[in-house]
């Protein structure tokens, strides 16, 4: 997580793209804008999606919309892991995954899954491995987090997620090898770390065009929230 690691939490974004005039955006402005982004995704985009696993489109829409309103941001390619309390309890007790009870449940979207799928004959060369989120100087944005919801297994993100970076905490368990951050969710645990084997999404339709129909109205909603406050 580049912004977290760089210690940028709490700074104020205040630049547009190079061909646009600088503007001053307060932290409160940014908060209203990113919450409006999440609301727009829930009400206008997600109902029109065939699947919740749309991190490419979600991240592309988010970063383009944030560019338009002048909030500095970056895409972050991460490995994502969700576990329930039972899984964590058994892991902390030293139980290997193979010996955990069925109540101990986890799921993961990792960049190195391609290697696993390829050896099992299930590799899709046109797919995208890992998970995409967006970071501003102050917020972590994961519009497609609901794809990880497994309420029957006591994992519930409450997504789309807009989380202040200051609320992310580093995971310091002995079995966690990479620098990993815990994202607060409604039920269970959601961990992210920088992807080990980043892949490029540039060939995906969602990345190239899928977001474009929604972009103008999304930017309008975010600007309205910024300049008029909560509706």
Helices and strands as residue ranges (DSSP letters): H 2-5, H 27-40, I 41-45, G 46-48, H 55-69, E 73-83, H 85-92, G 97-99, E 106-109, H 113-119, E 131-136, E 139-142, G 145-148, G 151-153, E 161-164, G 165-167, E 169-170, E 181-183, E 189-194, H 205-205, I 206-210, H 212-228
